[in-house]
Amino acid sequence: MKSKRIDSFKLWPFETCKLCGNRIIPGYNVSDDIWKMVIGDPDICVCLSCFDREAQKHKIHYTILDIFYVHWYNNT
């Protein structure tokens, strides 16, 4: 039997992109300096696609330091 997947952004408010509203999968890290130049606010989450778009808009070259899976499973 297949379990039903529940995707509720209300359950995961800090793991959704503040620019496009999509879930953040995968997670990633860039240096604090690069984040500050591209996004500015250290306290918001932005998906990799939106981060890349913003970096290109500002002509900022960056290196992804780490990529990791963001777990969206809710056991309630």
Contacts in CASP RR format, 6 or more apart in sequence:
PFRMAT RR
TARGET T0000
AUTHOR 0000-0000-0000
METHOD contacts of the structure
MODEL  1
MKSKRIDSFKLWPFETCKLCGNRIIPGYNVSDDIWKMVIGDPDICVCLSC
FDREAQKHKIHYTILDIFYVHWYNNT
6 74 0 8 1.000
7 23 0 8 1.000
7 72 0 8 1.000
8 74 0 8 1.000
9 16 0 8 1.000
9 21 0 8 1.000
9 23 0 8 1.000
11 74 0 8 1.000
12 23 0 8 1.000
12 72 0 8 1.000
14 45 0 8 1.000
15 23 0 8 1.000
15 24 0 8 1.000
15 45 0 8 1.000
15 70 0 8 1.000
15 72 0 8 1.000
16 22 0 8 1.000
16 23 0 8 1.000
16 24 0 8 1.000
16 45 0 8 1.000
17 23 0 8 1.000
17 24 0 8 1.000
17 45 0 8 1.000
17 46 0 8 1.000
17 47 0 8 1.000
17 50 0 8 1.000
18 44 0 8 1.000
18 45 0 8 1.000
18 46 0 8 1.000
19 46 0 8 1.000
19 47 0 8 1.000
19 50 0 8 1.000
19 54 0 8 1.000
20 47 0 8 1.000
20 49 0 8 1.000
20 50 0 8 1.000
21 47 0 8 1.000
22 47 0 8 1.000
23 47 0 8 1.000
23 70 0 8 1.000
23 72 0 8 1.000
24 45 0 8 1.000
24 46 0 8 1.000
24 47 0 8 1.000
24 48 0 8 1.000
24 70 0 8 1.000
25 69 0 8 1.000
25 70 0 8 1.000
25 72 0 8 1.000
26 48 0 8 1.000
26 67 0 8 1.000
26 68 0 8 1.000
26 69 0 8 1.000
26 70 0 8 1.000
27 48 0 8 1.000
27 67 0 8 1.000
27 68 0 8 1.000
27 69 0 8 1.000
27 70 0 8 1.000
28 48 0 8 1.000
28 51 0 8 1.000
28 64 0 8 1.000
28 65 0 8 1.000
28 66 0 8 1.000
28 67 0 8 1.000
28 68 0 8 1.000
29 64 0 8 1.000
29 65 0 8 1.000
29 66 0 8 1.000
30 38 0 8 1.000
30 51 0 8 1.000
30 62 0 8 1.000
30 63 0 8 1.000
30 64 0 8 1.000
30 65 0 8 1.000
31 62 0 8 1.000
31 63 0 8 1.000
31 65 0 8 1.000
32 42 0 8 1.000
34 55 0 8 1.000
34 60 0 8 1.000
34 62 0 8 1.000
34 63 0 8 1.000
35 42 0 8 1.000
36 42 0 8 1.000
37 58 0 8 1.000
37 60 0 8 1.000
38 51 0 8 1.000
38 54 0 8 1.000
38 55 0 8 1.000
38 58 0 8 1.000
38 60 0 8 1.000
38 62 0 8 1.000
39 46 0 8 1.000
39 51 0 8 1.000
39 54 0 8 1.000
46 54 0 8 1.000
48 64 0 8 1.000
55 61 0 8 1.000
55 62 0 8 1.000
END
